[in-house]
Amino acid sequence: MKSLKKRITDVFLRYTIMLLLAIPGLWIFYTIFTPLTVYPIYFLLNLFFGATLSGNIVLVNNLPIEIIGACVAASAYYLLLILNLSTPNIVLKTHAFIAFVVRAPNHEKTNVTRPIVTR
């Protein structure tokens, strides 16, 4: 078990990071996640329809598609960060792994058989 001083330092550090990211607002998340949202959409649409990109607007066959802030979902990423950092007893390496890798847990394959129904 961790000593009391290490646990207090851990809690203080995690909540300080959360506060420092909360003070300036969500612009940090929008700055990071807007390009990560716009460019994959542009590349996908460009594969099939020959799209063009101008800022946050993807033009497909003269039809503008604007990627607005709600599409970027910066608030959802901020909530995930808050949940991640407010969870106690997680090593820093695990926090980083949770923040950058989202995947379903591995479950062992089980042989599930359906009941035989006779009428």
N, C-alpha and C positions, 0 to 999 in steps of 0.2 A: 504494500500500500504506500501511497505517496505520503510524505510528511505534510503536516498542516500548512507549513509555509509554502510548499510547492503547490498545494491545492489552491491556496488563496491567490498566489501569483498567477496560476493558470486561469482562474475565474476573472481576475482583474484584467489580464491581457486579452482574453476573448471578448469581454464586454467593452473594453477600450477600443478594440478594432471595430466592433459593431457601432459604437458611438461615433468614431471618426468617419466611418462610411456613411452614417446617417446625417451628419451635420451639413455637408454640402448638398445633400439631396440625391436624387436618382440620376443626375447627369453622368456620373461615373459609369453606371450600368448602361445608360443609353449610348454613351460613347463607345463602350466595348461591344454591346450586343446589337446595335443598329447595323454595322457592317456585316456581322455574323448572321444577320437575318436577311438583309437586302441582297448580298452577293449570291448566296445559294439559290434564292428565288430567281434572280436574274439569270444565272447560269442554267437552271432547269428550264425556264421559259425560253431561253435562247436556243437550247437544244432542239426544241420542237417547233417554235414559232418565229424565230429570228427577232428576238426582242432587243430593245436598246435601253440603256440606263442613263438617267439624268438625275443625279442626286439620290433622292429616295423614291423617285418615280420610274417605274418600269413601263416602257411603251411597247405594247404588243398589238400589232396590226392596227395602229393608230388609236388604240384604246389605252388610256393611261391608267396604271394601277399604282396608287400611292401607298407606300408602306408607312403607316402612321405609328405613333408610339405604342398604341395598344397591341399592334402586331408584334412589336419587339418584346413585349412582356417583361420589361425591366423590373417592375414591381414583384413579379413572381420570382425572378432570380434573387431579388433582395430578400424576399421572404424565405427562400431556401437557404440563403446565407445566414439569416438570423436563426433559423432552426438548426442549421449545422453548428454554428458557433455557440449556441446556448445549450447544446447537449453536453452534459458533463462526462468525464472519464473516457474521452476519446483522445488518442495521441495525435499530435500535429500532423503527422504523415497521413493518418486516416482522415482528418479534416480535409486535407488537400485532395485526397482520393475521392471523397464524397462530393466535393465541390466541382471536380472536373470530369468525373465519370458517373454517368447515370445508367444503371443497368439493373435488371431484375435479379433477385437472388437465385443462386443455383439450387435446384431441387433434384434430389435423386430421382431417377426414373422409376416409377412404380408400375407394376402390372395391375392395371385397373380393369376388371372385367365387368361387363354389364350383366345384370341379372337376366336370366332367360325367362321370358314371359310367354306362357302358353295360354291360348284361349280356347 
